[in-house]
Amino acid sequence: DNPPAMMGPARVVASPSLPLLRSRRLASPGFLLAGAAILSATALSVFSFLSNGHAQNVGAPAAAGLQARTIGGVPGVGMRQYLSGLKGKGMAAFGGERGIRAKIPSPSAVEIGVEDTTSTQTSVSPLDSETAGALYEDMHLGRKFEDATAQWYQRGKVFGFVHLANGQEAISSGAIKQLRPDDYICSTYRDHIHALSKGCDPKEVMAELFAKKTGICNGQGGSMHMFSKKHNMLGGFAFIGEGIPVALGAAFQTRYRRDALKDPNADQVTLAFFGDGTSNVGQFAECLNMASLYKLPIVFVVENNLWAIGMYHYRATAPHLGDQLPHIYKKGPAFGMPGVNVDGMDVVAVREAIGKAVARARAGEGPTLIEAETYRYRGHSLADPDQLRSPEEKERFAKMDPIEKFRAYCLENNLLTEEQLKEYENKAEAKVQEAVEFADNSPKPDKSQLLNNVFADPKGFGVDENGKYRYQNPDFMAKSAAAGLQQ
Amino acid sequence: AMETDPKAVVFGEDVKFGGVFRCTLGLVDKFGSDRVFNTPLSEQGLVGFGIGMCSVGHTAIAEIQFADYIHPAFDQIINEGSKYRYRSGSQFECGGLTIRTPYGVVGHGGFYHSQSPEATYCVPGVKVVIPRSPIQAKGLLLSCIRDPNPCIFFEPKILYRASVEEVPEGDYMIPLGKAEVVREGTDVTVIGWGSQLRILDSACEMAEKEGYSCELIDVRTLYPYDIDTLEASVKKTGRVIISHEAAVTGGWGAELSAKIQERCFLHLEAPIKRVCGYDIPPSPLVFERIHIPDALKNLDAIKETVNY
């Protein structure tokens, strides 16, 4: 299993520095450092423009309304080296095979995104210290929680298939933290941090991972099935794409309550999270169509981390006609909704993009498709040796750590001091520690729970002629498959 | 099959680098990426695509990453794959299609990596084959690929790492539609397939020590199944135990029970006993060990049936 030598096209997209150009100081050195990435990428993009002759829209300022933009370039690696490496190799730079397979196009393609000016929502409320602190703590909690999960998995307390979301915290925190408690979210199997951001108790989530009775699903679900009625977390889906229709249904019932049942308070929004591979599943298309048709208050959030286990996004998804790279957000307009591209490593940008989409949905203007470009620092799951992704790629994205980025941002913009940040970190770590202790000390589920919840009644198997639950009949256990379970 | 049939291709999710269970390791180096390629995450799409290829004469070996994910392709398999030959009056057929998929509990699978949906896919027009060991797997898979009918080949995933055998190199085929008597005995007929055989074998060992002589049969091809071997064995012993991981209600044991009692009613000395999974979604992680029909449960069933 040799890791491929490819670099892959770069995806430098909106970073915090761009909106800041409008309203903040440019002078502080830290800001310049933070902005260096985008500036150098801009320079590199200009270079690529000169060498490749593609039209580009570099650093377009964020206008009112939803706007998406993509800027090509390879930050951190000399453009000259990269291009010269490609010279004469053509497709060989990406692995060398030819034949009937998806071709990966040239890396310096630049496209102008979709601009939607139909929304009446202009911007979200600016970040203040308190909100920034909450965001930072949540991201840190997510990271520490996932690290703790990995640790306890190695020690044998967490088992099964576990998928960690290190690197994707910005999307979870940026998107979910601004929802109301009665808004819904639907996730995938990479759902621990989504549950945490939505407000689920880390103790219960960890207990679920340890498969204890006190877990959020009584130990019956496990890592991939985090559900919470209290926090309106609709799961936790192991099967990709299966959560999207479920989210659609939740959004529909909001619309129904508002329009058919005339409930003026029915303005909940649903967020459906899924990955890049899922955009090729039939259910994705079906749901986008219906959402648009019925103008549902739903926001589809694609967490594009480039890899569907071992399937590279650019080899799995065909580009839009006329493009060289596939862009999932461009599928939105085809289904009648705006498509927005956002840098998923930048919690401020995510918060803004999703905030606008949520406001749009809440106002009854319909769905939005948001593609947040991110990366997962760990393998697909804890059982994944993660040998397919090149070290260069991993390093490149490690430099874009969303938590580090946000930390720098907070310090630069005097939202939080070093001490405050440290305090939030300690709080997060304490929560994780508490969660692990709680989970470890919790009891395992009883054997008698095995048959619970198959059907609506507590022990399944229905009601008999006398109107009593079947399991209450003393003969029931002796004659059925449950024999041997009585405790 | 890839070597002898130039029109054969292998595809599925992540098969290129070898697959999540390393089943297709090395194939792309040998046969090139025109013949071994990854598909996007669309099970319905990839099975339908396979059916289409086969209907014009090619051979498609599709891999579904886990049997739990085969359900989006249910429509294609049941509505298109199984009926192709029938409804076109044999003008077209998709016999070149073989779907390989790992099934069964594995200790840590949870609800979406442990299912045993073999009963649901036993429909007229499709053959369902399940091997119990590597030697059987190679022969049966080659037979499936070369069989002029669409086949679903369920591979017991728990045996991927656990099973070690000296597999003969070279080409050999094991005929489909024939069950195999793995162990001869006189007191009771024990029937199973796939990963369950290992468990049943140890149950039979334990039973032998206690003086019960068990005849163990591996069904191998679930549909169409070899009723003659089963019938001959049941007529000899008069007692039957059928064991599988899938839920007892509606599992394939139900079909076999019905058929056996139809043919051997007067020879039966005891009711046919099914030792199977409970009627819950298979399989909750924390309860997996009590959910699966393990050797002890089968041993108890053997004793109970023989002493009926």
Interface residues (C-beta under 8 A of the other chain):
Chain A: D1 E97 G99 I100 R101 F159 G160 F161 A211 G219 Q220 G222 S223 M224 H225 A238 F239 I240 G241 G277 T278 N280 V281 G282 A308 I309 G310 M311 R315 A316 T317 L388 K444 P445 K447 Q449 L450 L451 V454 G460 F461 A481 A482 G484 L485
Chain B: E13 D14 K16 F17 G18 V20 G32 S33 D34 F37 N38 P40 L41 S42 Q44 G45 D68 Y69 P72 H108 G109 G110 F111 Y112 H113 V248 C276 Y278 D279 I280 P281 P284 L285 V286 F287 I290 H291 K297
